[in-house]
Structures are given as structure tokens and as C-alpha cells.
Amino acid sequence: MKHLQKLILIIICLMIFACQTKFVSQVFAEETVFAEELMTFLNELLPSNRTAGSEGETQSAFLLGEQLISRGITTKYEQIFNVNGAQTSKNVIGILPSVVQSSNIVIFGAHYDNIYSENSNGYGDNLSGVCSLLRTIDKLSGKNFEFNAWFVLFGAEEIGCLGSQHFASLLTNEEKENIFLFINFDSVGMGQSLFYSNGGSEPSYMNHIKRVNTDLNDAFELYSPNLSYPDNSSQTIGTLVFNSDMTALLNHCVNSVTFFAGTKTGFFEDWKENDDSNRIAHINDTKLTNETIFGDVFYSNIEKASEFAEKVVLSTDFLSYSLPNQTPTILYNSWALKGICVLIFLFCMVSGFWYLSKKNKLENNNPSYQ
């Protein structure tokens, strides 16, 4: 009789677990549909040509600002900056305030400009990132969090991350001291797997992100910064990550991480920046191409990226582990690195001249010296 009771109890537990698993899967599937519907809506709403400084980019900034307001953003403003001479671009910024009086800041960002051609309208790079940012607002709206959530849509990323550089340059010292984390969504749809990176260092905020990822059954991969492209290109994945808006914030000592998609085998084989007829990014980056190659994974990636961002910032120990200013700017500031290289070069040159001069003097004073 006791054995029968145990067996019945085990069966009931398994049924409850199965129902819960099915419910969670069903909820996530429904939310994936939200991402697909939002991507379709944005693709039809925004101009195909959103190149930096173009009329389409200006129109997109306005339309995306309207999307922020429709999601309950209480504060919205724009930053205008020059690109390509007389042309201008915009950053669009929306804020969800903390539920308590707080100076803490968390920033979510994605660039909305693209590289446009007849066969490419930036559906993956970076409409997918914009969609993840908007879905993150949907997830955080109505939640209790003790930080001010800034949502930044960057312009002119594709011509040198000008929008994020302008945004970072306007941050006050007080704001930088209160920014706990910047999460950058860039090309989160295009790939069979999701990755996150801050360029290679491991401060405590990255360890916190790792722990959250473990709780999510390793939904994301932490990439290797020196991993090369499958075609043995000289460019590494690390170089690619630093070509995104994250770098501008890292250069100002702001804790930053980028979420992006790729492939585990032949990393970025569908994303690589080379002369390949099968390349997606900047060449064949359309709704049809991405859906044909990645299918539903494209949209589930978008949803997972926003879910991951939500879990990271709403976890109970987030504000204790993600303390501001954990990023030494000299590690990421290319000008600083160039300056150090120049100083080392000059030192070697001076030392070489000094050695040769001393050697010549010795030879002149003592002919037998060799």
C-alpha cells in the first residue's frame, strides 16, 4: 500500500512538472509571437533607408520616439549631432523612473540606423536590436525596480558609432558614477545562438551576468574575444564587438555588455564582413532572408535577449554586484593604446640611438674595441 501511495505521488509530481514546463514553453512561444509581430510592424512602419543623416533616419527617430511614448515612457528627449558635414542625426532617449527616489541608472541601447541597399534594409542589423529594446520596455513596465531605466536609440552607428560617442560625451561625472550597467542590443536575431560580451575582462558585473545566465540554463554563450572568423580572416570576433555602441560607453568607464547572435560552429559564418555572396549583414539583410535562413530562431533570439536583460537587472543582488566604474577605460580607449604604443616606440628608438652612439665613441677611442 505504501509503495502504491509513493508511486501515485511520483506520478502526480511528474504531471505537475510536465504541466508547468508546458505552460512556461507556451508562454515563451506566445511572447516569441509578440517579437515576430513587432518586427513585422516595425519593418512596415520605418523607412527602408535609415542611413546616417538621411531623411529616412530622421523620420525613423520620430516614429521610434512615438513607440517609446506608447509604452508608457514618461520622459523622452532627443540629442542632435552632426554627421557627414551639414547633415544631422539623432539619439532618441526615453526614461522609466525608479519606483523609489534613486540616482541609480541602468541604460539599454540599440542603434536604429542601417546600411541600405536595394537588397538590404537592416532587418537583422539592427531592427532586431531595436525590437529587443522595445520588448524590454514592455517587460519592465509596471515592475518595481530601484533604478532609473534609460532606453537609448542611437543614430549613426554604422559610420563609426557617432551616436553613442555623442551620448557618452554628454554624460556628467555624477551620472557616470551612478550608471550600474549599459546593455547594448546589436544584431540579436541573426544566428543559431546568442552571445554576450564586454570585450574580454571579467569585473564583478560580468560574473553577475554569468550567474543569471546559469539560472536561465545557459541561454547565452560567453564568447572568446580572440576567436577568428571561419574563413581565417585577420579580423577577430573581438574586433567586431568593439565596432558596436558598447565601446563608446566603455571608454567612459561605464560597465557595459553587448548581446548579439551568431553560430557556435563557424562562428558568425552568416554575419561575417567579407566579400561573400551568402553574407547577410549589409548585403542581404531582409525579412525574407533572415526568416529563410534562421526561421523561428530569429524571433526567439530577440525575445530571449530582452528576457535576459530583464532577469539581469531585476535579480535581487544586481545592485550589489554591478557597482559602477568597474571598467578601466585605458583597456578600451584606442587612442590611449595608440599613445602607449607611440611612447614605447620612441623609448626604443632613443635607447637604440643612445646605444649606437656610445658604441661608436668606444670604437673611436679604442680601435681594438669590437
Helices and strands as residue ranges (DSSP letters): H 2-45, H 55-70, E 75-83, E 87-96, E 105-111, I 123-127, H 128-140, E 148-154, H 162-169, H 173-178, E 179-185, E 193-197, H 204-215, E 220-222, H 237-241, H 246-250, E 256-262, H 287-294, H 296-314, H 318-321, G 329-331, H 334-365
